[in-house]
Amino acid sequence: MTRQIKNKSTDIPLSIAHKLRRMMMLVSGTALLVAALVYSIYGALSYYDATIVRLSTMSKIIGTNSSAALSFSDPLTATQLLSALDHEPDIKQAMIFDKQGNIFAQFVRQDMSVIEQPMLPQYIAAGDSRTISALNFDHIDVFSSIVFDGATLGYIQLSASLKPLYFDMLKILILALLLLLIGFLVVYSLAERLQREFSNPVIALVSGMKKVAQTQNYALQLDVLSQDEFGQLTHGFNDMLQQLEKRDQALKDKTQEAVQLAAKAEQANQSKSRFLANMSHEIRTPLNGVIGLLRRMTKTSLSPEERMVYLHSAQQASNDLLALLNDILDFSKIEADALQLEHAAIHVESFIQSALISLAPMAEEKGIQLKVELKAMPTKLMSDPLRMRQILINLVGNAVKFTASGEVSVSMTSRQPLQDQTKGWIDVAIADTGVGMNSNQLEKIFLAFTQADESTTRKHGGTGLGLNIAKRLIEIMGGHLQVSSEPDKGSVFSFAIPVDMFSDVTLINRIFDFKDVEVHPQQHAVANTLFQGKKVLLAEDNAINQLIAKEELEDMGLVVSVANDGKQAVEIWQQGGFDLILMDVQMPEMDGLEASQKIRELERGSGLRMPIVALTANAMKEDLQRCLDAGMDDYVTKPFQPHQLAAKLKVYLHGEAIHTAANEQEDIKQTASAHKQGQAFSLACMPPLHEQLLDVACIMQYEKSAAKLLKRVRDSNLEALSLLDQAAANASWLEFGRIAHKLIGSCMLMKGAELPKLLRVMQNSAAAGDAEACTEQLEILRPYLYKASDEAREYLAQME
């Protein structure tokens, strides 16, 4: 069993230079300290011995001189004799005792207190005539007997201060510290020199190794600082780097070649897959429309007006299908170099109007302006009218498709060289105020089967062939196509095509639009007996969403019960009698995910399974996958269309087979990428405040609940704004995100997708705890909530 030893040193490793310097200073400092300590001890012992000898000599001299005074009991003479010790500065006290140990005479230095004689009784009792000493904290005592003619007359005690000893030791200590400091400086200087000699080459080598490891640049060569073993080591490292560089470059070349081949193969495979998926979707959509409408006409008694509506819709779907097939055929002809150009006269003004009139309904339905400006254009010219029409429809149709608000403008002008009046060029520019593109998207928009943003394929439809066909047709006709674009600022597609000119025509300067075109938007009707008698539990905490969803579901013939949160949904479901649950995800008390998990736990062992369909404003793939992981069977993203919701319900209420959550992951991936979390949002993305914000037509279609909806918009927006301000002030970003999520449902009653997008961005910013982003986005949202509330108040006043 291997035993691991933990490194208890600091996290920051020490360099060799630092270790060397520290070791030298540690050794030298220890040596100096030991020397100072030994010298101090030796000095103290020497001082002690010298003091004992001196005091012993003095005690014998004083004892001999004081024997007569003791014999004749003359203490005055003895005291005078002791007073001569005043000239000895270290003598603190001197005493002469008689034979019984009583003080006979004494000398005490001024400002000194009398020192006790703890050893005197023992000395007298021992009857020892030798001189003895006693060491105390601040003085030394020497005891000696006074003997005359062999008889002990008395005793003498001398006490000397140790202050001189301490003073000498202090001087030694100061000297030792000075020597230690000087030694440290000398050692540091020597260590620096040693570092330059030994550690610098190692440091340079280690630094070079780190740089190579970080940059992966094997072309680096280290400087050789010496010709010793370190220099040989550096030479060897440089040689190794050269070998690694050669191998790395060879590996990079092979890897790059393999990556390019794999990328081309993957791109081709993905393009083919996307093309097949798009073709299936694009062909089936109008084809299903035609089949369904014709089936409806054969099985239902219709009035002549209703029959004309069905015929008109079927014709439109047929035209869409025909245009799609034409695109595929044109692309095939171009690929096979089998495309033949015609050469015929084109009457410019009528040609432009007839070519673009088919796009006017789409533009009017979206509320954008479609206009044409002719600048110095001839009344007629010679070119291929079929291909010119196809180019214009593809480019202008693409601009209309990707523009949510604003305008699409077509500008056309002509130019003729002076040397040949029969030849000329027409310059066309199609500008829009749509979503725009970044540099990466611009690189691939003309590739076959692709769109600039793959997430738009399902949202806007299309095969990804339109721009590719237009570009290649322009090149076949001898022209060139260019594009400039910025995200959220629109795009400009411009091309120039050579044409033949007539010499006897006039030039046109005119601007016109298509406002007089009558638009009939497609409506998706859902029969109100579709699910007659079926019971649905709707779990939704937003009052506006409740009203809309409840009315739509009741129009389908469903019996609807409403729960305001997940906890209430579980309690109502337990009462029984329901055929399906529509579950919002984010709700108070208990969210939809937790509620679904609770229902699945309660069902365990019963053999029953209640269909649960998520009704959520979150369209990210990860969010929708969490719905499935929580036990839900499917999901419908908000805002929803009634026919889409009905199609989902058919799967679980009638058992009809359509695409469900298990096989719609690619569709969701396309949709979800348009709502990336943390996506930046600015005021430029929002609709103008001077335009109408509420979708009154949408509100008025709910005849029974229109007034309630308007009142909700009038009151709940301001209430939500107040709650958002409060949550921001308290830095309660979880609550901030919850309020923003609830507001998404209210935006179903407003035009455009900007407000729901802003609210989703606010929700993501709150989840990330980005206070700065939340505050900035709240200020963008604020005027729109005020405006929606004001508009709702005005409509309510008109209704009253």
N, C-alpha and C positions, 0 to 999 in steps of 0.2 A: 504494500500500500504506500503510495507516494505521499509524502508529507509536504504541504505547501507552506513556505515561510513568507509571511507578509512583510513587506517593506515598510518599516515604521518611520522612514525619513520623510522629509517634506516632499510635496508633489512636484516641486521645481527641481530638476536635477542640477547638480553642481558641475561646473566645468573643471577640466584638468588644471587650468591656471589657478582657479579659485581654490581647489583642493591643495595644490602645491603651496600657494601662498599661505593658506590657513595652517598647513602642517608645519611650515618653517617658523611661522610666528608662534605657533603653539609650543614647539620644541624650545625655541630661544626664550620665550617668555617664562616657560617652566624652569629652565636652567637659571635664569636671572633671579626668579623668585626663590628657588632653593638656595642659591648662593647668598641672597640677602637674608634669608631665614637662618642659615648656618652662621653667617657673620654676626647676626644679632644675638643668637644664643651664646656664641663664643664670647662676644663683648660683655654680655650680661654676667656670665660666669666669671670672667676675668675681673670685672668690677667688684663682684661679690667677694671674691677671694682677697683682693687688695684691700677692700674696706674692712674685712675681718682682721687681717694682719695689722692694719693701721690702728683699729680700735683696741686690739689686744695689747699692742705696744703702749698706747696711750693709757690704758687702764693700769698696766704695771707701773708706769712712771708715776701716775697720780696716786696709786696705792702706796708706793714707797714713800712719797712725799707727805702723805696724809696719815702715816702710822703714828707719828708723834702726837698729832692732834687727837687721834683716837685714844692714845695712851693717857693723855692728860685731860681728856673730855673737853676739847676746845673746838666746838662746832664752827665758831666764827672763822678760825684759821682755815678749817676745811672748806668752808663756803667760799672764802676768798680764793683758795686754791682752784676750786671748780670754776669760778667766774672767768679764769683765764681761757676757758673753752669757748668763750664768745667769739674768739678769732677763727674758730673752725666753723664755717657756714653750714656744713651738713649736719653738725651735732645739734640735735633737737633737745636732748635732755641728758643730765648726768646726776647720779645719786650715790651717796655713801651711806651704808647701813652698819649698825653696830652688830655685835655677835648675835643678838636676839632677832635681828632682821628689822629693827626699827630704823626709820630714816634719821641719819645723823646730820647730814648736810646734803643740799641739792642745788642743781642749776637747771633752770628751764628757760629756753629761749623765749623772748617776748613773742606775743601773739601765738604761742604754742600752748596747748593744754597738756596736763600731766599724763604721762603714759603709764598705764598699769604694769605691774610686774608679775605676770602669771607664772613665770618659771622660778621666781625667787624662793618660795617655800620649798619646792622640790630640790633646788640647788643646796639650800641650807641643810635640809634633812639628809641629803646624800653625803654631806661632809666632804665633798670633793673640792680640792683646791685648784683643779684645772680651770682654764678659761673655756667657757662654752658660749655659743651664739644661737640666736633665734631669729628666723626670718618672718616678718609680717608683711602685710599688703603695702604699707607706706614707709616702713623703717626696719632697721636691723638692731637687735639688742645683743650686747656682749656682757656676760657676767664673769667676774673674777674675784678671788679672795684676796684680802689684805693680810699678809703674814709678816710677823716680825719675830726673829729669833725662834722660829719654828712654831710660834703660837699664832692662831687665827684671831686677828683683832676685829675684823669686820669684812664687809663686802662692798664692791663697787659695780655700778651698772652704767654703761654708755649706750645711748640710742642715737643712731645716725639715719637721716632721711634718705629715701630712695629716689627723690626727685631728680638728682643728677643722672641716675641710671636711666630713668624714663626719658629724660631729655636727650641723652645720648642715643637711646633706641629710636626716638622720633627722628633724630637727624639721620640715623642709619636708614630708617624707612623712607624718608624723603629722598635720600641719595639713591636708594634702591629703585624707587619709582622713576626718578630721572634717568637712571641707567636703563631701566626697562623701556621707557619711552624712546630713548636714543637707540636702544637695541631693536625695538620694533621698526623704527624708521630705517635703520640699516638693513634689517632683514627684509622689509618690504621692497627696498631698492634692489636687493639681491634677488628677491622673488620675481620682480618685474623683469630683471635681466634673464633669469632662468626661464621665465615664461616666453620671452622672445626667442630664446634659443630652442626650447623644447615644446612648449604648448602651442605656440602660434602656428607651426606647420600642422599640428593635429587639428586645431580649431579651423584652420583654412580648409583642411580635408573634410571635416565633418560638415562645415557650412556648404561646401560644394556638393556633398552627397545629399543634403537636405534640399538644396535648390534643384538638383536633378530629379529627386523624388517628387517634388511639388510641381515642377513645370513639365516633367517628362521630356525634357529637351536633352537628348543624348549628344547633341553637337557641342555642348559646353566643354571647355578644357580648363583645368585648374592650373594656376601658376605654381611653378616649382620654386620653392623658397630656399632650398638647400640641396646639397649633393650627397647628404648622408642617407641613413636608412629611411628618414622621412621623405627625402626627395625621390628615392627609389619607389616608395609606396605610392607617391603622387603620380609618378610615371606609369606605374602599373594600373592605377585607377583610370588615368586618361586613356590608356590603351583599351581597357575594358569598355569605356564609354564609346570609343570609336567602333568597336565590334557590335555593341548594343545598338548604336545608331544605324549601322548598316542592316542589321536584322530587323530593327523596328521599322525602318523605311520599307524594307521588302514586305514585311507583314502588313503595313498600312496599305501598300499598293494592292496586295492580294485581297485584303479585307474590303478596300474601297471598290475594287472591281466586283467582288462578290455581292456587296451591298447594292451597288448599282444594278446588277443583274437581278437580284432579288426584288429590288424596288420596282424595276420595270415589270417584272413578272407579276408582282403583287398589284401594282397599279392597273395592269391590263386585266387581271382577274377581278379586281374590285370594280373597274369600269364596266366589265362585262356583267358582273352581278348586279350593279346598280342599274345598268341599262335594262337588263331583263326584268328586274323588279319594277322599274319605272314604266316599262312598256306594259307589263301586266296590269299595273294600276291605271295607267293612262288609257289603255284600250278598254279595259273592263268598265271603267267609270261611265263613259258615254254609251257604251254598248248596253250596259245594264239599264241605263236610263231609257234608251230606245225600247228595249224589250219590255221593261216594266210599264212604260206608258202605253205601249200597244196592247199589252195584256189587260191593262186597266180599261182601255177603250172597248175591248171585246166583252168584258164581264160586268160593266157598270152602265146603268142607264144614265146618260149624260145629256145635258142641254146642248144646243148648237154652240153656245158661247164657251161652255166648258170643254166641248170637243175641240174647238179651235185652240184653246189654251194648251191642251195636251198635244195637239198636232204641232203647235209652235215650239213647245219644249222638246218634242221628239226630233223636230227638224234642227233645232239648235244643237242637240246632242249628236245628231248625224253629221252636222257640219264640223263639230269638234273632232269627231272620229276621222272624218275625211282629211282634215288639216293634219292630224297626227300621222296618218298613213302617207300623206304627201311628203311630210318631213322625212320619214323613213326612206321612201323611194328616192327622194332627191339626194339624201346622204349616200345611198347605195350607188346612184348614178355618178355622183362626184367621186366616190372611192374608185369606181371602175372607169373613170375618165370617159363616160358615155353621155355626159350632159351636152346637149346641143343648144346653142344660143340662137334666139330669133333676132330679127332686125326689122322693127316696124315703127310707125309714127306714134308718138305719145302726146296727147293733148294734156298739158301739164296740170291745169287747174282741175279739170274733171277727173283726171287720173288720181290725183292726190285725194280728192274727196271720196271717190269710190273705194280707194285702197284702205283709207283709215276710218271709214264710216262704221266698219264692223267693230272697231275698238271703242267707239263713243259710248255705247251702253255700259261697258265695263268702267270707263272713266267716270261717267255720271253716277253710277252706282257707288263708287268709292268716294265721290265728292271732290274729285280733282278736275282741274281744267285741262283740256286738250286743245292746243291751238297750233296753227300753221302760219309761218311768215315766209312769203315769197319775195326775194330781193333780186331785181333785175333778171327774172327768169323768163325765158322765151315762152310764147304761148304753146309751142310744140317743138318736139325734138325727136331724134331717131335713136332707139335703143331696144332692149328686150323688155317689153312691158310686163311679162309674166315674172321674170326674175327681179325686176325693179320692185314690183308689188310685193314679192316674197321678202325681199330685203327690208322694205319699209315696215311690213307687218311684223316681221320678227323683231326688229330693233325697237319700234315704237311699242309693240305689244309687251316686250320685255320691260320697257320703262314704265308702262302703266301697271304692270303686274307687281313691280317692286316699289311702287310709290303709294304711300298711304294717305298723304295729304299734300296740298300744294298744286303743282302743275307739271305737265309734260309739254314741251314746246319743240316743234319741228321747224328748223330754219333751212331754207334752200336758196342757193344763189348760183349764178353761172359765170364762167369766164372763158374768153376766146383768145387764142394767140393772134397777133396782128398778121403773121405771115400766112395763115390759113383760116379763112372765115367759115369754112365748112366743118371744121373740127373744134371741139370745145370740151369743157369739163363742167360737171355740176358738183358743187360742194354741199353736203347735207350734214347738219348737226342736230342730234336728238338729245335734248337736255331734260333732266328730271330732278325733282327734289326728294328722291326716295332714300333708301337706306344707305346707298353708297357702298364703297368697297375699300379695303386696305390694300397695301402693296402685294401681300401674299395672295389675296383673292384675285387681283388683277392678272397674276401670272397664269392662272388656270381657267379663266372664264371662257376662253375660246377652244378649250379642249373638248373633244367629243364626249358625250354622255355625262358631263359634269356641270355643276353650277358653282358659283363663287362661294356660296355658303350651302353645304350639303343639307343643313337643317331646313332649308327653305324648299326642298324638293317636295315634301308632303304638303307644306303650307300653301305654296303657290302652284304646285303642279309643274308639269313640263318634263321633257325627256332629257334635257341637257344638250339638245342638238341645234336649237334655234340660233344661238350666236355663232356656233361653228359653221353652220350652213351659210349664214349671212356673210361671214368673213370670207369663206371660200368662194361664194358666188361673186363677191366684190373683186376678189383677186382674179377669178376666171374672166371677169369682164374687163380686166386691166386696171383696176383701181386698188385702193388700200384703205384699211379701216384702222382707226385709232380710238383709244378710250382714255379718259382722265376721270378720276373719282376720288372722293374723300368720304370716310365713314360719317353717316348722318348728315351729309351735305349734298348728296345726290351724285349723279354721274352724267358725263357728256360723251356720247358716241358720235364720232364724225368720220365721214368717208368721202372720197372723191372718185368719180367714175367718168371715164371718157365717153362722149356721145357725139353724134353727128348733128350739126346745126342746119337750120333752114335760113336762108339769107333774107327772106321777105316776111319775117315775123316781128311782132312787137314784143317789148319786155313788160313783164307784169311786176308790180309792187303792191302786195296785198297781204293783209292779216285777217284770218278768219278762224272760227272755232266751231264746235259741234253742239252748242247748247240747245238747238232746236230738235235734237234727236230724242225721241221718246224712249225711255228705258223701262223695261219690265223685269225687275229683279226676280230671280227664281225663288220660289217659296217651297218650303218642305212641310207639307201638311201631314199631320198625324191623326189618324182616325180616333174619334173619342170613344170608340167601343173596342179598341185594340186589346185591352186587358180587362174587359168588363168583369167586375166582381173580385178581382185579385186585390189582396191587401199588402200594402207596402209600409214599412216603418222608415221614416225620414229622420235621420239624426243630423241636425244642423243648428248651430248656435246663432247664426246671423239672421236677423228678422227679415231682411230683404230677400236673402237667398231662400228662406222658408216660403215666403209668399210666391216667389217665381216658381220654385220647384214644385210646390204643392199644387199650384194652378195647372202647370204643365202636366203633372202626373194625373190630376183629376180629368183633364181633357182626354187623356188616354184611357179613361174608364176605370182608373185605379182608385181604391179606397185608401186614403193616406192618414197615418197617425204621425205626429211630430214629437220628437224628443229634442230638448234644448242642449243636451250634453251627452257624453258617453255613458255616464253612470245612469242617467235616466233612460237611455236607450236599452241598456241591459235589463233594467227593471220592467220596462214596457214589453220587451221581447219575451220575458219570462211569463207574461200573462197569456201568450200563445195566440195562434190564429193568423200569423203573418206568413206571406209567401216569399218575401225578399226584404233585405235591409239595405237602404242607401245610407252610407256612413261617411260623414265629413271626417277629416283627419285631425285637424287642430280644433279642439274644443276645450272649454274649462272643465274643472272637476276631474274628468277622465277623457283623454283624447280617443280618437277613433281607433288607433292601433291597439291601445290597451283594452278598449271595449271589445274589439274583435277577438283578442286573445282570451278575454274573460268568457265570451260566448262559446268559443271553441273548447275551453276547459269544462264548462257546464254541459256541453253536448257529449263529452267523452263517455263512451260506454252506452250511450242511448241508441246508437245506430242511425241517428238523424244528423243532417247538416243543413243549416240555414244558409242560403245564398247571400253573401255580403258583397256589395259593389261599392268601392270607394268613390266618393264624390268630392274631389279635391282640387284646389287651385295650384298645387305643386305638380309640375310636369317634368321635373328632373327624373332621370332614369333611376337614380339611387332612391329617391323618395317613393317612386312607384314600386320599386322592388321591395321596399320595407312594408308596403301595403300587402303584398303577396306573402311575405315572410310572416306577417302578423296573423295570417289565416284568412285574409280576404280572397275572394274568387276573381275579382276583376276591378277595373277602375274606369271612371269617366272624368276627364279633366274639365275644370271650370274656366271660363264660361262655356256652357255646352249648348248644342243645338238640339231641339226636341227630337228630331229624327235620329240623331246619333244616340241619344239616351234610349229612345225606343228600341233601336237595334240591339243595344246591349241587353235591355230587359227581355227581349224575345228569347235570348239564349237560355235564360234561367226561368222564365215564366211560361214559354211555349216550347222550349227545347230546340229552337232553330239554330242551325250551325252557321256561325259567322266567325270572323277572326276575334279571338279573345286575348286576354292578357298574356297567355303563354306564348302566342305567336305574333305579338305586336311589338316586340322589343325593339326592332329596327325603327319602326315608326316613332316610338317614344324617344329613341335616341336622337332622331332628327329633330323632334320638337324640343327636347330638353336642352340641346346645345344652344338654343336661342335664349335660354334663361340661365346662363351660367352664374353660379353663386359668386358674389363679390364683384359682379360686373359694374364698371363705373357708369354713373348716370349724371347728366348735366341738364341745365335748363334748356339747352338747345334741342334736346330730344323731345320736349313737351310741345303740345299743340298751342297755337296762339290763344291768348286769353280773350281776345276780342271776338272770337268765334263761339258759336253755340256749343256748349259742352254736353248737356243732357241729350240722350237719344229719345226724343219724345215719341217717335214712331214705335220704338221698342216698348216704352212704358204703356202707351195707349192700347197696345194689343192685349194687355191684361185688363180687360174692361172692368171686371169685378174688383180689381185690386189697384187700379191706377192711382186713385187718391191716396190710398194707404202707402203705396210705394213713394209717391212724391212727399208725403209727410215724413216718411222715414228718412229720405234723402235730406229734407230740410233740417231735421232735428239731429239725426244720428251723426252726420258729418261733423257738425260743430262739437257734439259731445265727444266724438272720437278724437278730434283735434285737441280738445282740452285734456283728454286722458293721455295722449301722446306727449303733450307738453309736460304733464305731471310725471310721466314715466322717465322722460329725458332729464328732468330736474332731479329726480331721485336716483338717476343712473341705473334704473331697473330695466335693463335691456331685454330681458326675457319677456316682461310685460309689454315693452315697446314692440317687439316682434309679433306678439300675439295680437295686439290691436291692429297692426299693419296688415296681418293676415286676414282678420275679419273684414277689413275695408275692401279687400279684393272683390268680394261678392257684390258690394255696392257698385263697383265699377262696371258691372254688366249693363247698367243703365246709362253708361256714358259712352261717347263715341271714341273710336280708336283703341289701340292697345297700349298706349303710352302709360296711362295711369296704373293699370295692373302691373306693368313691367316695373314701374317705379316702386310700387308697394312690395313687389317680390325682392327687389334690390334692397329696400329698407329692411325687410325681414332677414335677409342674409347678412346685412351689416350688423343688425342687432344680435344675431346668433354669434357673430365673430367678436362682439363687444367693441366694435369700432365707433366710439362716441362721436368723433369728428364727422365721420361719414353719415351717421344717423342724424345729427343736427343739421348738416347741410341738406340732406335729402328731405327732411321735414320742412325746411324753409321753401324748397321747391314745391312741395305738395300743398302747403298752406293756402295760397291764393286759389287753387283749383277747388279745394273743399269749400271755401267761402263762395266761389262762383256757382258751384253746383247747388249749394244751399239757397242762394239768391234766385237762381233760375227755377228751382222747385217751388219756392214761395210765389213767384210770379205766375207759374202755371196753375197753382192751386187757386190763386185769386181769380184767374180767368175762368176756371171751372165753376167757382162759386157764383 
